[in-house]
Amino acid sequence: MDNRFQFVLLKMKAATLAAAMCIAPAVFADESVTTDISDINNEVFELGVFAGIINIEDFGSEFVPGISATFRASEDFFIQYNYLQTDVSASSYENNQGKLFDGDDRTFKHYDLLIGYNLFQGEFFPSPPKANLSSLYVVGGVGDTEFGGESSLTYTVGIGYQVALTRRIGLHFDFRDYIYRSTLVSDEKRTVGAAQISSGVKFLF
C-alpha cells in the first residue's frame, strides 16, 4: 500500500514538474518578445532640436530654431517632420522704400514632411580606436510656408550628415532648400527659395 501511495506521489510530482517546464519557456518567451518589441520601439523614434541660418530670397538671412521628429522605417529609410519659425527683419529694399508688410506677417513659419535615405553609413573616429556610427543622407518632401500673409505649398530638398555621440544621442548637420511660389515683391507669382544650414541634436527613444 505504501509503495503504491509513493508511486502515485512520484507520478504527481513528475506531472507537476513537466507542466512547470512547459509553462516556463512560454512565460520567458513572452517576456523576451515584450522586451524585444520594447527595444525596437525605443530605437526607431527620434526627437530633435536644431538651429541655424536661413536665407530668404529677397529678404536676407536670419537665425532660425526648429524641432524635428523622425521615424526610422528601416536601416536605410526614414520619415521626418520638421517645424521652424523666425522673425524677419526689413530688407535693404524695405529700408529704402518702406516695409511691404508688418506685424505677425513678418514671422516666417515652415513645416514639412520628408522622406530620407541614408546614402552611406560608416564609422567616425574622434579618438581611435573609439568609433562612432555616422551616416550621410538625402531628404525630400513637401510642406507649407507662411510668410508675408501668404501660405504656399513648399517643396523641400536637402542633404545631411549625422554622427552618434552615444547610443541614444546624435549630432547632425543639414542643408535644406525650400522652394515655393510668391507674389510678395512682384505682381506675378514667381518661384523663390529659402536656403538653410543648421546643426542640432537628436535623442533616440
Secondary structure in CASP SS format (residue, H / E / C, confidence):
PFRMAT SS
TARGET T0000
AUTHOR 0000-0000-0000
METHOD secondary structure of the structure
MODEL  1
M C 1.00
D H 1.00
N H 1.00
R H 1.00
F H 1.00
Q H 1.00
F H 1.00
V H 1.00
L H 1.00
L H 1.00
K H 1.00
M H 1.00
K H 1.00
A H 1.00
A H 1.00
T H 1.00
L H 1.00
A H 1.00
A H 1.00
A H 1.00
M H 1.00
C H 1.00
I H 1.00
A H 1.00
P H 1.00
A H 1.00
V H 1.00
F H 1.00
A H 1.00
D H 1.00
E H 1.00
S H 1.00
V H 1.00
T H 1.00
T H 1.00
D H 1.00
I H 1.00
S H 1.00
D H 1.00
I H 1.00
N H 1.00
N C 1.00
E C 1.00
V C 1.00
F E 1.00
E E 1.00
L E 1.00
G E 1.00
V E 1.00
F E 1.00
A E 1.00
G E 1.00
I E 1.00
I E 1.00
N E 1.00
I E 1.00
E C 1.00
D C 1.00
F C 1.00
G E 1.00
S E 1.00
E E 1.00
F E 1.00
V E 1.00
P E 1.00
G E 1.00
I E 1.00
S E 1.00
A E 1.00
T E 1.00
F E 1.00
R C 1.00
A C 1.00
S C 1.00
E C 1.00
D C 1.00
F E 1.00
F E 1.00
I E 1.00
Q E 1.00
Y E 1.00
N E 1.00
Y E 1.00
L E 1.00
Q E 1.00
T E 1.00
D E 1.00
V C 1.00
S C 1.00
A C 1.00
S C 1.00
S H 1.00
Y H 1.00
E H 1.00
N H 1.00
N H 1.00
Q H 1.00
G C 1.00
K C 1.00
L C 1.00
F C 1.00
D C 1.00
G H 1.00
D H 1.00
D H 1.00
R H 1.00
T E 1.00
F E 1.00
K E 1.00
H E 1.00
Y E 1.00
D E 1.00
L E 1.00
L E 1.00
I E 1.00
G E 1.00
Y E 1.00
N E 1.00
L E 1.00
F E 1.00
Q E 1.00
G E 1.00
E E 1.00
F E 1.00
F E 1.00
P E 1.00
S E 1.00
P C 1.00
P C 1.00
K E 1.00
A E 1.00
N E 1.00
L E 1.00
S E 1.00
S E 1.00
L E 1.00
Y E 1.00
V E 1.00
V E 1.00
G E 1.00
G E 1.00
V E 1.00
G E 1.00
D E 1.00
T E 1.00
E E 1.00
F E 1.00
G C 1.00
G C 1.00
E E 1.00
S E 1.00
S E 1.00
L E 1.00
T E 1.00
Y E 1.00
T E 1.00
V E 1.00
G E 1.00
I E 1.00
G E 1.00
Y E 1.00
Q E 1.00
V E 1.00
A E 1.00
L C 1.00
T C 1.00
R C 1.00
R C 1.00
I E 1.00
G E 1.00
L E 1.00
H E 1.00
F E 1.00
D E 1.00
F E 1.00
R E 1.00
D E 1.00
Y E 1.00
I E 1.00
Y E 1.00
R E 1.00
S E 1.00
T C 1.00
L C 1.00
V C 1.00
S C 1.00
D C 1.00
E C 1.00
K C 1.00
R E 1.00
T E 1.00
V E 1.00
G E 1.00
A E 1.00
A E 1.00
Q E 1.00
I E 1.00
S E 1.00
S E 1.00
G E 1.00
V E 1.00
K E 1.00
F E 1.00
L E 1.00
F C 1.00
END
